[in-house]
Amino acid sequence: MKRLFIYVISVFLAGMYSCSKKELVSHYERPDWLKGNVWEVLDNRKEFSIFLNGVERAGFKEILNGKTIVSVFAPKDQVFLNYLRNRNLTSIEQIPVNELKKIMGYHLIYYSYDKSRLMNYQPQGSQNVQPAFAGLYYKHRTRSQDSITEEIDVTDGKLKKVYHKDRFVPILSTTHFQTKGIDAKQNYEYFFGPGSWAGENGFAVSNAGITEYDIPADNGYVYVVDQVIAPLPTVYERLAHSTSYKDFLSVYDRFRNFTYDEQASLNYAAPGDSLYLVNHGTLPAIASEWSYNGEAGIPDYADLGNLSYKAFNVFAPNNQALSTFFNQYFKSYYPSMKDVDMLPLTMMLRNHVYAGNIVFPAEIGKNSDIKTVDGIPIVFNTQSDVGDKAIASNGVFYGLNKVLIPEAFNSVAGPVLVNPKYKIFMYMLYNSGMYKTLASRDIRYTLLIPSDEEILNTLYGDSYIFWNEGSPLVFGDEEVQIQNNDGVKVAMSQRQQELFVSDHIVYDDISSLAGTKVYRTRNPYNYIYTKNGNLYSTATYNSNESVPVTPLGGNWYNGKSYEAAQTLLGETRTIKFTLIGAETSSNPLNKYAEFSKLLAKAGMIDAGSSLSFLFGNRFILFAPDNATVLSGLAAGLIPTDKAALAEYLKSYFVSIADNSIGDYPFPGFGVQGIWNTTRRVGYNLYRQLTVVDQGTSLRLEDSDGTSIPIVDYLPQVFNDGAVYHINKLLKP
């Protein structure tokens, strides 16, 4: 059309100089080969009178008359009569105008497309064809639209006017199914019924087959359809029309919110009014007519790729399935589903929506892209597990007789997600993303879970932890908080929450507290100890205070879960400053008080420069106890000169960073080797010690081969290092 227009104008300008006005008019009358606009093409065929009557009554005649370019799906009179008869109507005039606008508008799509472009629509144009996506851009914007409605926003109690965007219509081509490698007839008829597929040589438009393709007109193309195309509801509306899924929708609507639509308000609102779109918070916006609403910053109407490709595929469990789910996981802790905290509900709901391309039954369990937001494949039996299904204007709906339970519910994080006494810890797991880590089937964990009461009594750095509930009606309004240096409560950062929960995540099962054993936590250089029926964090072990734990029953597929009677944060104290007060009987390093005195005598723990020779590195200290030091002093084995003493004492310190040690040594950990101490003995040469892992104990070897047993199985671990007890001195 564009080229035709340029051609006509060019000829017209040339002719102005040589033709009279009469001759000009005669010469440029419409050529016979032009077909006329869409209205004229249909009117000339004399078999679309009902359709044209409906178009005119609905106010779309100007569009067909050439006001804009358009693609039209037109049912013949007999098809329309069958449609009216099935609705117990005798005339199209019996359909109310507002309803008629929706029906007729659903037969008109924006822009002009021939058959090949509808079979393989490419939103980026012919210069940027994506062969891997052939036919997958399947939805097209129509002229069908609902009127503005009014709804109550339960979060603030105010009445909101909701703007409804144009519906999209699915055009399902053989190219679409070929690209996916699935059978067109079988998958189409799964939704529309046996014998409904009539697109073998092209495509179907929702429920309608095409009997004549791309009839040209001046302003577009006409496609003759064998059915009146029923305006499809959104997935949300489809769910709302069925009582079997009202409980699912009720849970989904707990996240319902309204977003101000500035552009719609400017264009369509009455003076002083505001228009809103319906969303569902962090959940996919299944109530929106459009599957893209500007989330990526591009205006909604401009992102043709997302609008035509993306679908909300909702796998909705029926009421009975949700009831079974509630009874299995929440009944012991909540009176009803409406009382369950919104976080575990959002995890469950997100497990039932896939926001990718439209999903057909042959893809379930076979297309690796069809996953939950947590990366878990969505799998169910498309026959026995499905009680209802339908293609919608913004996606597709599968009604399931079971809940697709998130992995995390049956992992070691399960107790956290179902029991409200662990609410704060649950939000920390969620905010930090650690619930995904704990859902792994490849690693065994023990999760030590503190209650809300214990967390709120925890000093984290210089602040206690606080919980701000916010509005209980708005998911995401809640907040874990700490006080900043000014005493103002601020959100605990994602990293801080990750570190907090990681102190409570143990690698491997703690199946028994008997005996003595060390377990790594997720935070490097921090551990959980079990000893003689008791459990300790590194901090409580230093204070000789065990932490009572209670096993939490459940068949967790990847480990054990315990309730901990207090939080199990790593030790915040440092060796550097704890050694300064080692003479105090309550000091964790009191048994090394004499060694501390030697450090003081050598000027190595002066205030402000304690152990400065370590340059702030994490370190290991092999510390002789008081009796060993006193015995050595009496035997003259320890230098008395200050400088010599300082050099000698450096032999007891090993820098973690300088020796590239990734873990502290424990019996059975295999952390051993020849390590440089901090005592320099030449240019780039240091005195060395050898640590030997003997499986059930550790042994230290001096540079001359002298064997020095490491007395205690469990070292004392601090924020800056670990102290290992020895009862023999190193050689000077």
NUSE-55150 format. One line per 8 residues: number of its first residue (from 1); their letters; for each residue x, y, z of C-alpha. Coordinates in nm, 3 decimals. Layout:
NUM = A = X Y Z  ...
This chain:
1 = MKRLFIYV = 0.000 0.000 0.000  0.283 0.237 0.086  0.451 0.179 -0.251  0.118 0.220 -0.429  0.062 0.550 -0.250  0.407 0.683 -0.344  0.353 0.574 -0.704  0.015 0.749 -0.732
9 = ISVFLAGM = 0.146 1.073 -0.578  0.450 1.072 -0.806  0.240 1.029 -1.118  -0.002 1.292 -0.994  0.272 1.555 -0.950  0.415 1.481 -1.292  0.076 1.510 -1.456  -0.007 1.847 -1.302
17 = YSCSKKEL = 0.210 2.019 -1.556  0.049 1.869 -1.870  -0.313 1.785 -1.790  -0.623 1.989 -1.741  -0.828 1.946 -1.426  -1.091 1.743 -1.610  -0.838 1.520 -1.772  -0.661 1.476 -1.437
25 = VSHYERPD = -0.977 1.360 -1.262  -1.056 1.124 -1.544  -0.704 0.985 -1.557  -0.682 0.914 -1.185  -1.012 0.745 -1.120  -0.972 0.423 -0.915  -0.823 0.144 -1.131  -1.034 -0.166 -1.174
33 = WLKGNVWE = -0.774 -0.389 -1.009  -0.810 -0.216 -0.669  -1.040 -0.431 -0.452  -1.189 -0.164 -0.229  -1.165 -0.138 0.147  -1.254 -0.426 0.379  -1.611 -0.307 0.419  -1.661 -0.292 0.043
41 = VLDNRKEF = -1.498 -0.632 -0.013  -1.732 -0.796 0.237  -2.037 -0.600 0.127  -1.982 -0.694 -0.239  -1.985 -1.065 -0.151  -2.343 -1.045 -0.015  -2.288 -1.318 0.245  -2.158 -1.117 0.543
49 = SIFLNGVE = -2.458 -0.894 0.610  -2.503 -1.003 0.973  -2.134 -0.954 1.043  -2.136 -0.608 0.882  -2.453 -0.515 1.070  -2.281 -0.614 1.394  -1.967 -0.420 1.301  -2.173 -0.108 1.235
57 = RAGFKEIL = -2.380 -0.137 1.555  -2.059 -0.188 1.754  -1.906 0.131 1.609  -1.629 -0.029 1.403  -1.752 0.056 1.051  -1.495 0.335 1.007  -1.212 0.089 1.074  -1.333 -0.142 0.797
65 = NGKTIVSV = -1.403 0.157 0.573  -1.038 0.252 0.558  -0.973 0.468 0.865  -0.688 0.235 0.956  -0.528 -0.088 0.839  -0.678 -0.402 0.984  -0.700 -0.780 0.958  -1.056 -0.910 0.981
73 = FAPKDQVF = -1.190 -1.255 1.064  -1.538 -1.261 0.914  -1.803 -1.533 0.964  -2.060 -1.576 0.689  -2.429 -1.523 0.756  -2.507 -1.891 0.805  -2.226 -1.923 1.059  -2.359 -1.621 1.245
81 = LNYLRNRN = -2.715 -1.757 1.237  -2.591 -2.082 1.393  -2.418 -1.880 1.663  -2.733 -1.682 1.739  -2.943 -1.997 1.740  -2.710 -2.162 1.992  -2.766 -1.860 2.216  -3.144 -1.879 2.168
89 = LTSIEQIP = -3.139 -1.553 1.974  -3.299 -1.474 1.638  -3.128 -1.146 1.557  -2.798 -0.974 1.627  -2.999 -0.673 1.747  -3.087 -0.877 2.057  -2.727 -0.861 2.175  -2.665 -0.556 2.397
97 = VNELKKIM = -2.430 -0.302 2.238  -2.156 -0.333 2.502  -2.149 -0.709 2.460  -2.163 -0.676 2.084  -1.858 -0.448 2.089  -1.661 -0.723 2.264  -1.776 -0.986 2.017  -1.725 -0.788 1.697
105 = GYHLIYYS = -1.404 -0.629 1.820  -1.260 -0.976 1.878  -1.278 -1.034 1.503  -1.061 -0.729 1.425  -0.688 -0.730 1.495  -0.454 -0.438 1.472  -0.248 -0.404 1.153  -0.259 -0.586 0.824
113 = YDKSRLMN = -0.115 -0.937 0.795  -0.119 -1.184 0.512  -0.129 -1.558 0.579  0.247 -1.610 0.595  0.293 -1.331 0.850  0.019 -1.466 1.074  0.163 -1.816 1.057  0.505 -1.684 1.156
121 = YQPQGSQN = 0.465 -1.341 1.309  0.802 -1.179 1.383  0.761 -0.872 1.606  1.109 -0.738 1.523  1.034 -0.728 1.153  1.153 -0.916 0.848  1.509 -0.795 0.896  1.538 -0.968 1.235
129 = VQPAFAGL = 1.366 -1.302 1.184  1.412 -1.549 1.469  1.385 -1.900 1.320  1.389 -2.065 1.663  1.071 -1.871 1.750  0.882 -1.937 1.429  0.510 -1.929 1.502  0.560 -1.883 1.876
137 = YYKHRTRS = 0.457 -1.517 1.875  0.100 -1.634 1.875  -0.120 -1.362 2.028  -0.257 -1.052 1.851  -0.425 -0.743 1.986  -0.793 -0.709 1.899  -1.049 -0.429 1.924  -1.238 -0.615 2.196
145 = QDSITEEI = -1.238 -0.445 2.535  -1.434 -0.445 2.859  -1.572 -0.124 3.005  -1.417 0.042 3.309  -1.522 -0.131 3.632  -1.510 -0.035 3.999  -1.358 -0.254 4.271  -1.275 -0.223 4.639
153 = DVTDGKLK = -0.906 -0.226 4.725  -0.903 -0.422 5.052  -0.558 -0.289 5.143  -0.692 0.065 5.191  -1.070 0.020 5.170  -1.101 0.260 4.877  -1.300 0.218 4.558  -1.076 0.197 4.252
161 = KVYHKDRF = -1.173 0.235 3.888  -1.014 -0.043 3.683  -0.916 0.008 3.322  -0.937 -0.301 3.101  -0.703 -0.322 2.803  -0.780 -0.470 2.464  -0.807 -0.848 2.456  -0.558 -1.058 2.267
169 = VPILSTTH = -0.667 -1.346 2.046  -0.455 -1.662 2.001  -0.368 -1.753 1.642  -0.235 -2.109 1.652  -0.055 -2.204 1.334  0.095 -2.526 1.209  0.428 -2.341 1.226  0.380 -2.295 1.602
177 = FQTKGIDA = 0.336 -2.666 1.661  0.614 -2.761 1.420  0.861 -2.536 1.603  0.769 -2.707 1.929  0.786 -3.050 1.768  0.438 -3.150 1.883  0.124 -3.264 1.703  -0.107 -2.975 1.612
185 = KQNYEYFF = -0.437 -3.162 1.602  -0.386 -3.354 1.927  -0.277 -3.049 2.126  -0.532 -2.807 1.983  -0.821 -3.047 2.034  -0.711 -3.111 2.394  -0.858 -2.767 2.462  -1.122 -2.717 2.192
193 = GPGSWAGE = -1.260 -3.069 2.161  -1.249 -3.358 1.911  -1.276 -3.260 1.546  -1.218 -2.891 1.614  -0.877 -2.856 1.445  -0.916 -2.710 1.095  -0.578 -2.548 1.054  -0.387 -2.817 0.867
201 = NGFAVSNA = -0.288 -2.577 0.592  -0.255 -2.265 0.800  -0.391 -2.175 1.140  -0.688 -2.152 1.373  -0.803 -1.830 1.538  -0.899 -1.936 1.889  -1.201 -2.166 1.838  -1.244 -2.085 1.467
209 = GITEYDIP = -1.096 -2.243 1.156  -1.022 -2.051 0.835  -1.210 -2.138 0.516  -1.058 -1.858 0.302  -0.721 -1.699 0.367  -0.589 -1.342 0.317  -0.848 -1.191 0.082  -0.683 -0.860 -0.012
217 = ADNGYVYV = -0.842 -0.522 0.046  -0.712 -0.166 0.023  -0.664 -0.142 0.399  -0.589 -0.498 0.501  -0.684 -0.861 0.467  -1.001 -1.059 0.523  -1.008 -1.417 0.656  -1.334 -1.611 0.639
225 = VDQVIAPL = -1.390 -1.814 0.956  -1.612 -2.114 1.017  -1.722 -1.998 1.364  -1.801 -1.677 1.543  -1.493 -1.619 1.759  -1.604 -1.609 2.119  -1.412 -1.339 2.313  -1.183 -1.530 2.546
233 = PTVYERLA = -1.170 -1.434 2.913  -0.843 -1.389 3.097  -0.713 -1.685 3.297  -0.830 -1.504 3.610  -1.183 -1.465 3.472  -1.183 -1.829 3.364  -1.101 -1.934 3.720  -1.360 -1.697 3.862
241 = HSTSYKDF = -1.632 -1.860 3.650  -1.576 -2.200 3.812  -1.661 -2.278 4.174  -1.419 -2.572 4.166  -1.123 -2.334 4.184  -1.263 -2.061 4.409  -1.026 -2.152 4.693  -0.723 -2.118 4.467
249 = LSVYDRFR = -0.848 -1.782 4.344  -0.924 -1.674 4.700  -0.565 -1.745 4.803  -0.434 -1.572 4.489  -0.649 -1.268 4.563  -0.483 -1.221 4.902  -0.204 -1.065 4.693  -0.439 -0.853 4.481
257 = NFTYDEQA = -0.339 -0.489 4.446  -0.404 -0.193 4.219  -0.147 -0.001 4.018  -0.216 0.350 3.896  -0.218 0.369 3.516  -0.104 0.720 3.426  -0.149 0.687 3.051  -0.497 0.536 3.073
265 = SLNYAAPG = -0.596 0.802 3.325  -0.485 1.079 3.087  -0.661 0.926 2.788  -0.978 0.767 2.924  -1.059 0.885 3.278  -1.332 1.134 3.354  -1.207 1.468 3.494  -1.070 1.412 3.844
273 = DSLYLVNH = -1.072 1.033 3.815  -0.782 0.790 3.825  -0.765 0.456 3.651  -0.589 0.147 3.782  -0.472 -0.192 3.665  -0.526 -0.506 3.871  -0.207 -0.685 3.976  -0.116 -0.950 4.230
281 = GTLPAIAS = 0.200 -0.814 4.384  0.500 -1.038 4.320  0.279 -1.303 4.159  0.217 -1.311 3.782  -0.059 -1.064 3.685  -0.308 -1.324 3.563  -0.597 -1.074 3.583  -0.433 -0.844 3.330
289 = EWSYNGEA = -0.557 -0.861 2.973  -0.197 -0.808 2.863  0.087 -1.042 2.957  0.329 -0.749 2.966  0.256 -0.425 3.150  0.575 -0.224 3.127  0.770 -0.427 3.381  1.095 -0.397 3.183
297 = GIPDYADL = 1.065 -0.021 3.137  0.946 -0.040 2.777  0.591 0.097 2.727  0.344 -0.190 2.729  0.213 -0.133 2.377  0.569 -0.113 2.238  0.696 -0.449 2.360  0.535 -0.655 2.086
305 = GNLSYKAF = 0.759 -0.952 2.157  0.641 -1.001 2.515  0.282 -0.917 2.431  0.259 -1.178 2.158  0.488 -1.447 2.301  0.431 -1.448 2.676  0.142 -1.635 2.834  0.025 -1.692 3.188
313 = NVFAPNNQ = 0.005 -2.071 3.214  -0.187 -2.141 3.532  -0.197 -2.493 3.677  -0.468 -2.441 3.937  -0.544 -2.705 4.202  -0.912 -2.754 4.275  -1.076 -2.695 4.612  -1.031 -3.052 4.733
321 = ALSTFFNQ = -0.663 -3.053 4.642  -0.605 -2.730 4.833  -0.793 -2.867 5.133  -0.570 -3.175 5.136  -0.264 -2.951 5.110  -0.381 -2.738 5.403  -0.455 -3.041 5.620  -0.116 -3.195 5.547
329 = YFKSYYPS = 0.099 -2.890 5.612  -0.086 -2.618 5.803  -0.382 -2.758 5.998  -0.176 -2.803 6.317  -0.078 -2.436 6.319  -0.356 -2.231 6.152  -0.737 -2.243 6.180  -0.791 -2.204 5.804
337 = MKDVDMLP = -0.614 -2.134 5.477  -0.705 -1.766 5.495  -0.500 -1.739 5.815  -0.181 -1.893 5.672  0.108 -1.651 5.640  0.140 -1.503 5.293  0.501 -1.612 5.238  0.446 -1.990 5.217
345 = LTMMLRNH = 0.134 -1.919 5.015  0.323 -1.713 4.759  0.576 -1.995 4.726  0.294 -2.241 4.663  0.116 -2.013 4.416  0.428 -1.933 4.216  0.472 -2.308 4.177  0.149 -2.309 3.977
353 = VYAGNIVF = 0.216 -2.036 3.719  0.461 -2.048 3.431  0.502 -1.715 3.253  0.662 -1.828 2.928  0.514 -1.926 2.594  0.176 -2.099 2.589  0.208 -2.456 2.721  0.040 -2.745 2.543
361 = PAEIGKNS = -0.009 -3.089 2.703  0.257 -3.263 2.493  0.517 -3.026 2.643  0.448 -3.111 3.007  0.738 -3.312 3.143  0.926 -3.286 2.813  1.004 -2.918 2.754  1.289 -2.835 2.990
369 = DIKTVDGI = 1.199 -2.466 2.984  0.872 -2.523 3.166  0.985 -2.472 3.525  0.875 -2.299 3.841  1.041 -1.973 3.945  1.273 -2.187 4.158  1.385 -2.388 3.856  1.187 -2.706 3.931
377 = PIVFNTQS = 1.029 -2.876 3.626  0.649 -2.859 3.619  0.528 -3.216 3.577  0.184 -3.376 3.604  -0.028 -3.626 3.412  -0.220 -3.426 3.154  -0.502 -3.682 3.157  -0.550 -3.821 3.507
385 = DVGDKAIA = -0.439 -3.508 3.696  -0.643 -3.258 3.492  -1.013 -3.202 3.548  -1.059 -2.889 3.341  -0.864 -2.685 3.088  -0.905 -2.386 2.859  -0.711 -2.144 2.648  -0.757 -1.786 2.766
393 = SNGVFYGL = -0.689 -1.447 2.610  -0.373 -1.404 2.817  -0.260 -1.764 2.860  -0.389 -2.108 2.938  -0.554 -2.285 3.230  -0.516 -2.639 3.359  -0.740 -2.741 3.650  -0.553 -2.995 3.863
401 = NKVLIPEA = -0.673 -3.243 4.122  -0.348 -3.204 4.317  -0.117 -2.931 4.445  0.227 -2.896 4.289  0.405 -2.877 4.623  0.725 -2.668 4.628  1.039 -2.869 4.699  1.118 -2.653 5.001
409 = FNSVAGPV = 0.810 -2.776 5.189  0.956 -3.125 5.217  1.317 -3.016 5.266  1.483 -2.934 5.597  1.324 -2.587 5.561  0.979 -2.746 5.582  0.918 -2.676 5.954  1.008 -2.310 5.902
417 = LVNPKYKI = 0.750 -2.268 5.626  0.455 -2.419 5.810  0.501 -2.321 6.177  0.433 -1.952 6.255  0.664 -1.957 6.560  0.955 -1.949 6.314  0.818 -1.657 6.110  1.119 -1.425 6.132
425 = FMYMLYNS = 1.363 -1.700 6.041  1.131 -1.796 5.753  1.143 -1.445 5.611  1.521 -1.440 5.649  1.543 -1.765 5.451  1.319 -1.618 5.183  1.477 -1.274 5.163  1.826 -1.421 5.141
433 = GMYKTLAS = 1.724 -1.690 4.891  1.854 -1.959 5.125  1.528 -2.153 5.102  1.634 -2.245 4.747  1.975 -2.363 4.872  1.807 -2.577 5.137  1.585 -2.741 4.875  1.884 -2.913 4.713
441 = RDIRYTLL = 1.864 -3.289 4.673  2.238 -3.317 4.625  2.353 -3.204 4.971  2.262 -3.322 5.319  2.184 -3.051 5.573  2.094 -2.999 5.933  1.890 -2.685 5.992  1.894 -2.540 6.343
449 = IPSDEEIL = 1.587 -2.318 6.376  1.548 -2.044 6.639  1.199 -1.924 6.727  1.085 -1.564 6.687  1.122 -1.516 7.062  1.486 -1.622 7.054  1.567 -1.407 6.749  1.413 -1.099 6.907
457 = NTLYGDSY = 1.634 -1.157 7.213  1.948 -1.178 6.998  2.211 -0.908 6.994  2.333 -0.881 6.635  2.644 -0.666 6.638  2.547 -0.364 6.847  2.173 -0.400 6.793  1.891 -0.632 6.880
465 = IFWNEGSP = 1.683 -0.771 6.593  1.332 -0.631 6.542  1.030 -0.740 6.341  0.806 -0.488 6.163  0.483 -0.655 6.051  0.367 -0.365 5.832  0.024 -0.415 5.681  -0.083 -0.780 5.720
473 = LVFGDEEV = -0.279 -0.739 5.396  0.026 -0.651 5.185  0.292 -0.911 5.116  0.633 -0.745 5.114  0.536 -0.480 5.368  0.696 -0.677 5.652  1.061 -0.621 5.746  1.339 -0.765 5.959
481 = QIQNNDGV = 1.514 -0.471 6.118  1.818 -0.366 6.320  1.921 -0.030 6.462  2.185 0.177 6.286  2.450 0.385 6.462  2.196 0.661 6.520  1.955 0.423 6.691  1.713 0.428 6.396
489 = KVAMSQRQ = 1.553 0.100 6.294  1.646 0.010 5.937  1.598 -0.296 5.720  1.843 -0.577 5.781  2.027 -0.616 5.452  1.994 -0.925 5.235  2.359 -1.007 5.302  2.316 -0.973 5.677
497 = QELFVSDH = 2.017 -1.205 5.668  2.211 -1.455 5.458  2.497 -1.456 5.708  2.254 -1.493 5.997  2.074 -1.796 5.858  2.398 -1.949 5.728  2.522 -1.980 6.086  2.224 -2.215 6.137
505 = IVYDDISS = 2.280 -2.423 5.824  2.498 -2.726 5.889  2.644 -2.944 5.619  2.563 -3.312 5.689  2.312 -3.477 5.922  2.339 -3.428 6.295  2.169 -3.756 6.375  2.312 -3.787 6.725
513 = LAGTKVYR = 2.464 -3.560 6.990  2.663 -3.842 7.143  3.043 -3.838 7.126  3.248 -3.547 6.998  3.209 -3.421 6.643  3.258 -3.107 6.436  3.019 -2.987 6.166  3.078 -2.711 5.915
521 = TRNPYNYI = 2.816 -2.440 5.884  2.751 -2.256 5.561  2.961 -1.965 5.685  3.331 -2.039 5.638  3.539 -2.084 5.954  3.228 -2.126 6.168  3.122 -2.460 6.315  2.876 -2.651 6.525
529 = YTKNGNLY = 3.014 -2.890 6.788  2.847 -3.189 6.947  3.003 -3.325 7.266  2.876 -3.565 7.530  2.512 -3.525 7.433  2.530 -3.147 7.400  2.538 -2.909 7.105  2.743 -2.589 7.088
537 = STATYNSN = 2.802 -2.304 6.849  3.157 -2.173 6.842  3.042 -1.883 7.059  2.862 -2.092 7.320  3.149 -2.343 7.329  3.386 -2.063 7.423  3.149 -1.977 7.709  3.098 -2.346 7.796
545 = ESVPVTPL = 2.721 -2.316 7.746  2.542 -2.581 7.545  2.236 -2.505 7.332  1.932 -2.730 7.389  1.786 -2.857 7.061  1.466 -3.046 6.986  1.429 -3.269 6.678  1.145 -3.161 6.451
553 = GGNWYNGK = 0.961 -3.461 6.317  0.908 -3.502 5.946  1.038 -3.697 5.654  1.273 -3.429 5.523  1.434 -3.565 5.210  1.771 -3.393 5.254  1.856 -3.396 5.623  1.746 -3.311 5.977
561 = SYEAAQTL = 1.574 -3.015 6.137  1.595 -2.907 6.501  1.447 -2.625 6.701  1.730 -2.444 6.878  1.667 -2.286 7.218  1.877 -1.985 7.114  2.037 -1.837 6.807  2.365 -1.994 6.699
569 = LGETRTIK = 2.562 -1.701 6.566  2.936 -1.727 6.522  3.169 -1.585 6.784  3.198 -1.208 6.755  3.487 -1.176 7.001  3.845 -1.180 6.874  4.151 -1.361 6.999  4.348 -1.037 6.986
577 = FTLIGAET = 4.140 -0.863 7.248  4.031 -1.169 7.446  4.397 -1.247 7.520  4.441 -0.905 7.679  4.208 -0.999 7.966  4.304 -1.366 7.983  4.399 -1.344 8.353  4.030 -1.307 8.445
585 = SSNPLNKY = 3.893 -1.644 8.552  3.579 -1.607 8.338  3.781 -1.527 8.026  3.748 -1.800 7.759  4.128 -1.802 7.718  4.210 -1.806 8.088  4.407 -2.131 8.056  4.647 -1.937 7.833
593 = AEFSKLLA = 4.688 -1.644 8.073  5.063 -1.710 8.114  5.110 -1.713 7.737  4.919 -1.384 7.729  5.166 -1.241 7.981  5.453 -1.338 7.755  5.285 -1.156 7.465  5.238 -0.852 7.686
601 = KAGMIDAG = 5.603 -0.863 7.797  5.708 -0.874 7.431  5.485 -0.572 7.355  5.269 -0.775 7.118  4.924 -0.706 7.266  4.954 -0.338 7.342  4.627 -0.148 7.316  4.561 -0.042 6.957
609 = SSLSFLFG = 4.827 -0.267 6.808  4.743 -0.613 6.939  4.915 -0.880 6.725  4.979 -0.620 6.455  5.233 -0.847 6.289  4.939 -1.051 6.154  4.825 -0.753 5.943  4.461 -0.827 6.019
617 = NRFILFAP = 4.472 -1.178 5.871  4.272 -1.465 6.015  4.512 -1.697 6.196  4.571 -2.012 6.395  4.735 -1.994 6.737  4.894 -2.305 6.884  4.883 -2.194 7.247  5.069 -2.363 7.535
625 = DNATVLSG = 4.867 -2.377 7.855  4.962 -2.206 8.179  5.141 -2.505 8.334  5.349 -2.556 8.020  5.456 -2.190 8.007  5.545 -2.177 8.378  5.744 -2.498 8.345  5.928 -2.357 8.044
633 = LAAGLIPT = 6.013 -2.035 8.222  6.150 -2.229 8.519  6.362 -2.443 8.285  6.492 -2.141 8.093  6.339 -2.259 7.766  6.173 -1.925 7.690  6.376 -1.618 7.588  6.371 -1.329 7.834
641 = DKAALAEY = 6.500 -1.054 7.605  6.201 -0.857 7.475  6.298 -0.866 7.107  6.404 -1.230 7.118  6.085 -1.318 7.304  5.875 -1.144 7.038  6.045 -1.340 6.760  6.005 -1.666 6.951
649 = LKSYFVSI = 5.634 -1.612 7.018  5.566 -1.550 6.647  5.649 -1.919 6.599  5.311 -2.007 6.755  5.107 -1.811 6.497  5.009 -1.929 6.147  4.842 -1.687 5.903  4.547 -1.843 5.720
657 = ADNSIGDY = 4.578 -1.617 5.416  4.956 -1.649 5.380  4.928 -2.029 5.378  4.613 -2.044 5.162  4.433 -2.253 5.424  4.064 -2.292 5.337  3.948 -2.435 5.669  4.060 -2.487 6.024
665 = PFPGFGVQ = 4.214 -2.830 6.092  3.994 -3.085 6.269  4.050 -3.460 6.305  3.923 -3.628 5.990  3.891 -3.305 5.787  4.218 -3.368 5.605  4.334 -3.009 5.661  4.707 -3.061 5.713
673 = GIWNTTRR = 5.046 -2.970 5.573  5.369 -2.781 5.628  5.280 -2.422 5.711  5.481 -2.106 5.753  5.456 -1.940 6.091  5.483 -1.562 6.124  5.845 -1.587 6.243  6.085 -1.478 5.969
681 = VGYNLYRQ = 6.416 -1.670 5.960  6.565 -1.527 5.639  6.478 -1.347 5.320  6.127 -1.467 5.237  6.186 -1.763 5.468  5.978 -1.847 5.773  5.993 -2.096 6.051  5.762 -2.384 5.964
689 = LTVVDQGT = 5.531 -2.617 6.154  5.375 -2.937 6.028  5.015 -3.029 6.112  4.924 -3.395 6.077  4.561 -3.518 6.067  4.562 -3.860 6.236  4.192 -3.924 6.177  4.087 -3.907 6.541
697 = SLRLEDSD = 4.340 -3.647 6.658  4.581 -3.381 6.537  4.956 -3.369 6.587  5.196 -3.076 6.556  5.556 -3.127 6.448  5.824 -2.869 6.522  6.083 -2.779 6.260  6.326 -3.028 6.415
705 = GTSIPIVD = 6.074 -3.311 6.401  5.967 -3.289 6.764  5.610 -3.420 6.802  5.369 -3.197 6.995  5.020 -3.337 7.059  4.725 -3.103 7.012  4.543 -3.172 7.335  4.175 -3.091 7.275
713 = YLPQVFND = 3.970 -3.234 6.991  3.782 -2.903 6.964  3.966 -2.572 6.928  3.824 -2.240 7.043  3.716 -2.050 6.735  3.691 -1.670 6.739  3.605 -1.406 6.484  3.967 -1.367 6.380
721 = GAVYHINK = 4.105 -1.718 6.426  4.123 -2.044 6.618  4.320 -2.138 6.931  4.458 -2.493 6.958  4.572 -2.623 7.297  4.923 -2.771 7.320  5.115 -2.888 7.631  5.471 -2.875 7.498
729 = LLKP = 5.677 -2.572 7.400  5.828 -2.511 7.061  6.206 -2.497 7.045  6.346 -2.139 7.066
